[in-house]
Each structure stands twice: as C-alpha cells, then as structure tokens.
Amino acid sequence: MTQSELSCESSAPAEPTGAFARRHIGASADEHRRMLTTVGYSSIDELMTAAIPAAIRWHGTLDLPAAATEAEAIAQLRALAEHNRPMVSMLGLGYHGTHTPAVIRRNVLESPAWYTAYTPYQPEISQGRLEALLNFQTVVADLTGLPIAGASLLDEATAAAEAMTLARRAGKAKSNVYVVDADALPQTIAVIATRAEPLGIEVRVVDLDREELPDEFFGLHLQYPGASGVVRDHTALVAAAHERGALVAVAADLLALCVLREPGAIGADIAVGSAQRFGVPMGFGGPHAGYMSVRAGLERMLPGRLVGVSRDADGAPAYRLALQTREQHIRREKATSNICTAQVLLAVIASMYAVYHGPDGLRAIAERAHAMATRLEAGLRLGGVPTDERPFFDTVLAEVSGRAAQVVAAAAERGINLRLVDADHVGISCDETTTDEHLRAVWAAFGVSEPVGELPHPRPEGPARASDYLTNPVFSEHRSETAMLRYLRRLSDKDYALDRGMIPLGSCTMKLNATTEMEPITWPEFADLHPFAPAEQAEGYRWLIADLERWLAEVTGYDAVSVQPNAGSQGELAGLLAIRGYHRDRGDDHRDVCLIPSSAHGTNAASAVMAGMRVVVVACDENGNVDLADLDRKIEQHRDRLAAIMVTYPSTHGVYETGIAQLCAKVHDAGGQVYVDGANLNALLGYAKPGRFGADVSHLNLHKTFCIPHGGGGPGVGPVAVRSHLSRFLPGHPFSTDKGAGPVSAAPHGSAGILPISWAYLRMMGPDGLSRATGAAVLAANYVAARLRDHYPVLYSGNSGLVAHECILDLRPITKTSGVTVDDVAKRLIDYGFHAPTMSFPVAGTLMVEPTESEDLAELDRFCDAMIAIRAEIDQVAAGEWPADDNPLVNAPHTASMVTADEWAHPYPRTLAAYPGQGDRSEKYWPPVRRIDGAYGDRNLVCACPSPEAFEE
Ligand SMILES: *Cc1c(COP(=O)(O)O)cnc(C)c1O
C-alpha cells in the first residue's frame, strides 16, 4: 500500500483545502495587501519576481499531494501509525524501554512553553531552561564521576566520535591510532569509523579480553557495560593507556552508573553516552540527548554547549552559556566541533526524570532492572541454557548453539524482540518496563519452563559504586507530583518562547509549530519503536520516511535524500563526505580544498575540516555578495585541488545573490562540486530549487523550514539531499539494508521520532501552501526592512533594493555616535516584550531579523514600533539627555524587583523602565534576572548546580 492509497478514503472535507495554510500563515490577505503597499508592490507575485533572480526562478507547480485538512492529516498519520507494531523491546544496544512520567510528558514534551523556545543565547529570558540544563549537566557529571558535563550532544555514537577528536587534540601521544573496544555498540564503531577516515585516524577494533593493546595509540574507547552486556573492570586498561600518553573515553550507560563504579573513579578522561533511558521514548532512533563529561583540564575542549553559572548586574546568580569562544560561531575551522543545534528538549526531559525520581528512585530503577536480568538468567540456566559467566548489569548473553534465529522468532511471536547476536547467541536486555510476564515469555521462547521457588544467585557482581550522586537538593525537593508540576511551571514561566511572542531570529526561522504537527510524536506507535526493530514492525515509519524523502527531493530539485543526520551540522558533514566519496571514487583523492565565503555560518567551516578538507575563504563584496573576482582568483590558485564550494542560498546576508548560477558554473568548470547550505530554504520553497540551479548537494533544516520546534536548542533534523551522481555516497548504516557510505548518526533514520512533524506540515500545506508561505515570509522581511529603514540602515539588499526572508539592521554607525550597542538594543527589546533578533551574525555589530510567514501584521507592527521607539531612546542618549552609563538601554532588561525597589536613582522614570511602548501592562513579561555578566562566569567556571547557599543574599 502506498500513501496515496491510504489517503483516498476521505469524503467531502469539513473545511476547504488551504485552511491550514491560512492559519499557518499569520497575516490575512487584507494584511498582506497593506504590507505590499508599504513595500511598494501590488502583489506577492510581483514582489517575488522582482526579488528572485530570473536565472534561478522556477515556474512549475510542486509535485506534492494537494493540501490535506488537519483532520485528514491526523487520520492519515493514524493509518501510518497502525502499520507500526511496537513490541516489547529487549534488544538493548543503547536503546531501552522507559516510562516517561506523565507529568513530564504533558508539561515538557507536549508543552509549547518548552518546545517552542529558542537556543538560550539571550540568557536573561532563558533562565528556566538553563536551570534545567544545569540539572542535566549535574546528573551527567555526578553519575559519570567527571566534573564538567556539556548540555547535550546529538546521540551516543556521535558523542563517541567527538570524544575521539577531543582525545586527539588533548593527548600527548603522537600516534594516529584510536583503539576501540570490540564490545562497543556496533553503530558507535561505525560512526567512529566514518568520522576517523577523513581525518587520517586509524581505528583499530580490539577484543580487549583476548588481545593486547597496541604499543602506540592516542586514545581508547571503552564500552561500559559492553554491547554483550558484560561489565568489565577497566581500571588496568585505563592505566595502560595513560602510560602511553593516551586519553580514555568510556561510553557508559547512565542507569548502570547508578549501581556500578563510575568512569571517573577508574581514571577515565572522558565519558560519553545517551540519556535516552532517562524517560525519553525510543522514537525509532531519536531524538535523544547524547552526553559528554570530562575531567578537569579538558573543559575548554568540550564540544557543544555548556551552561555555567554567572551573576547579573545586581550580583545575583544567573545562568548562561559558558565558554562560547570554543564554538563554531567564533572559531569556525578551529572550533572544537561543528555542533550547533543539540538536544536541549530531550536533555531537559532526562534531567526532569532525575528530578522526579531522585537518587534513591534512580537507584531503585537500576537495581530492579538488574534484578530482572538476574532472575531471567537464573531461569535460563536452570532450564539448561548456558549464559556468559561474567558480571552483567541488565543484559544477559545466552548461548543457544545454532538456534538463535529460532529463539528470536519464538520471542517475536510472543511480542518480544530479542537481539540476534550471531547464530549461537541471543542478547536480552531488561529495563524499567520489564515485567514478570515478559520474563515468562522469554523463558518460553527459549523452551524453558518458568522456574519455581527462590532462584539461586550464583553470579559475580560487577565493580560496585561507592560514591553518592545527585545530592543537590533539587533532586529531592520536587518528589510529589504537585511539587514537580509547579517546578516545571515555575521554570517555563521564566522563559520567553514562541507561545509568548515573536522570536525574530535571523537564520533560524522560528515559525509556527502547529499542534496537529506535534500530536503524533507521542503516540506509542511512533514513540515506542526500537531503531533496530525488524523492518516488518516499522512499515508505517518506512512509508512516512519514503514520503518525506520523496517530497523533500521534489521541493529541492534533488534526486535522493537521507533523513539520517541529526542536525544541520551533521547534514553538512554527510554532504561533504558525499563529495569526498565522489572525488575519491574518480581517483581525485587530492581534491581537498573547500571554498567558503566569509559570510558563511560557522558550522560550514567546522564541517569542512571534519570532512578532511582545507578551508579557503572567499571574500564578499561591499554589497554582501560573494566576490566573483576573488572567487576566480581562489579557483585559479586551487584549481587542481578544488573539491567544493559551500555557499548559503539565499546568503546569510539575507539576499538573493544574482551571481549564484555563475558561481556554480565556475566551480563546476574547475572540477569542484557545489554545496548549497539549505538552512535558508524558507526563502525558496516553490520559487527555486537548488538542485536545479546548479548545486550538487544541500542539507535542509527540518527544525527551521519544516516546523520541527527548536526545543530550546534541539532536537533537529538535517536531511542531506543530492543529485544522482552523489546518491551512492549518502550515509548508510550497519543495521540497514540500504547501501551507502558510513553512518553519521547512531540510528539508520536519525531522529525518526519527530519526522511526523515535517510530514504533517508538507501534507497540510500542499504545493500552493508552501509557495504562499515563502511569499509571505519574503513579504514580511521586506515589510520590516521598509518600516525600519529610516531608523536603522538595512545593511544589504539585492535586486530592486529587496531583501529575501531576513534583513540585517546595521547598528554600527549608531553605536559610533551614541555608544549604544547591539547588546543594549537586544536587552531593551526584552523590556518591550520581545526576544532579540540574532546578534552580530553574520556581521559584528548588527541585528538580523527573520519574521517568518507565521507572524500576523499586529505582531510585526508591535516589533517595528518597539524598534522605532528604541531608536528614539538611542537618540536621547546621543543627545546627552541621559548619561551614557545610566539610561534605559544600558540598564536593560529591567526586572520587577528593580523597578519596584524602594529606591530609584535613575534619570528616567520607572514606568519607562518597565512599560515602554503601548502594550497592555497587565500582559507584561518580566525577565527574572538583570543583565548577565558573561565574562565573570567564564573566569569563574561553575557548570553544575550551585549549592543553595549561593543564592543567599
Ligand atoms: C542553522 C544553520 C546551520 C546549522 O544547523 P544546525 O541544525 O544548528 O546544526 C547551518 N547553516 C546555516 C546557514 C544555518 O542557519
């Protein structure tokens, strides 16, 4: 059955098609007419014809199913869901059954206050999620016994690959050999191999039970417990590695660490893993929070984001992102990794699972999983099935001499998936959800009768944990559901998310995440599937993914798509690896130069380095376009070694560059491939297709253009789309029959669990809706540019003076004359009830605004009015009416505590501080802290929950 067959039963729809698109697009037709008048065009079509270069304009109709209503889309998703058959999973391998506490599911995972938030770059309005992330870091640091943990990575396998590159940067050993435990998760070994090859790292998989360590290596990856379930004491191996100057990364199961000795206690340098089994559904592979923690001394090399404690203008403790100078936004090709979007929402869920259960509750869950496995094993042994003699935590390895497939099939008949290790071995993992009934079914599948009476406990235990964890009061104070509910509410109330107002972030497309799109992700048929479950149990997912890949290929003009990458950054890597594979396949091994315009997003350069390429920067001209003369020069200089150019279209300057077709041709003529960063696809859908205007490969960001919510900094999905000559080089996976290159994610389809969101968006918008959204987004950006142009210079524009879907406001001349900075304007916008635009990217000293199609005219005007009022305040500072160091801008944001204090010594009234603009005062959003001193926190790094005393006056 195909999707079209599924969809044919609908009779007359209850509402006209296109009704969803009308609700997704914020402004009405009448509002669009008024906006067009301001911009100076008579129709959106006329505007788009003027804005988009004729050379790339595509005039067809997208070959997508016509728009479904919300009810139809849900009905079709239900039909797809019914073709998934979630079974009891005892497959293990890094994915486990878990109960998401209902209070967390409904009030975090299903709550727009959490899932529509942006990355906490504006910490004053992000204190709630920053606190939750600090809790996450504390959970990881405590359980792994390593002091500094980051605020999430993309999954366990990519975290393990990041550990490898960290070990290489930090270690003293000269070797290029990375030793990997043969008992590591197979998908982890595969991702490590993908990531090692372009960097010239030799991965040596070693059976550490039987083989010696090589004489020289720079790092060692251990799995704890092993994929087989075996728990080993790695103390001697860690010491041996350290003797050779190598670093040791331990991939550890957080639940196991509640009872087993922690990696920090045996001297490990790095711990990595997944927080999935802390309440996050398996979701057919993701999204889940990967984690990494490190010993002291390595914190400045940690990949990804790190939350730290600092202080605000009153000296009160406040949270913000720490050590951001490590990241790609600043360090580009020298960054610690290319990670940008991570897994914030999932890290929040995992942290709340720990808050909900507390240390004793977690220990009880771990002990119960272990007890279940122990019972299971004893029953097997009593029934004559031999098992591995060594200690285990939750996973039993049974020997069945040639009968493995038969046992696995017998278990499947009873609704249980067991792991087929090889013809002679079956793996069985217990977890929080395992019941006696499951054990009985497993015994039956092995042909063993249920044991009676007390089971013997003859087996050895692994190294036991001797240290405490989660002693901070936050892990014991919210244990009743009432307390938990209020804690979640209190934190989300501190934050500004899309459910409060516009988040006009350039380059991030904070559009509507419709409730209908979100609904299916927590249905058990989508949430409770293990990524390596047999294919016939996941037919619904396969159809959904096939639809989505086909539709994404259609809208981008490419021939093949893989949804495996877990974020845009990973899509970039996958796309560049496809280019690398292509050149090498043709014997062009020497092609390793990647041209990147100076305006590019920081991930581009960082990804190119990870793909083994050398970054050569191409200049931009004074209009913000790629300087074609400089491009010619760089191509000439590197002609023989040219691998690729990586450009963003429309450019990160928010402009449709007219030279794009020429640029593609020049690079192709020199034998290079063209990578178009598709993060800005919101300006193109239905109007131009990168695969048709000369590009060979793109990644898309489903968490921007295709409505997956930002989650406060993740999840994301970064599909990679290619023309046919590159399709062989798309990522494959050891557990998938699809051929391809190595995997870039732990799961074959990456974060499959959130793909229904983008599927629903495309299904409900249909071809017309998508084009209309693009037109509305471009009109909104041009409307903002037109209204603000007289108050702030708009830095770049293209054809006819128009911008694309975003515009850059240049504060630099204003800063020069008034001393007021982008920071001051961003923080003052909080007083006006807004999230700030993107600051100082891609040009320092500017603000980039992307209104998206989802905001209505009233909200756009409220924003423009606020910006204009702020400009008048700046003029008052410039005129000397307020001192440069005491005015509403430098003191912003103003807290309730500040403006209601008995003393008020500032030269402007409290009402202006608190209630600027025309808004309803009763609806005021109050920031919980004053402006935060970021530098202080970097000098005094604290990355775990501070003790309660820190909050005393
Ligand atoms: C957001 C973005 C990226 C990175 O995507 P992530 O999902 O955050 O990794 C890359 N390029 C551009 C232009 C972007 O806007």
The ligand as a Gaussian input file, in Angstrom:
#p B3LYP/6-31G(d) Opt

LIG

0 1
 C       21.161000      26.812000      11.488000
 C       22.170000      26.824000      10.413000
 C       23.122000      25.798000      10.298000
 C       23.337000      24.722000      11.332000
 O       22.263000      23.924000      11.627000
 P       22.199000      23.143000      12.999000
 O       20.993000      22.315000      12.890000
 O       22.119000      24.148000      14.076000
 O       23.419000      22.313000      13.127000
 C       23.973000      25.827000       9.211000
 N       23.924000      26.819000       8.307000
 C       23.030000      27.843000       8.401000
 C       23.021000      28.924000       7.375000
 C       22.133000      27.881000       9.463000
 O       21.275000      28.886000       9.573000

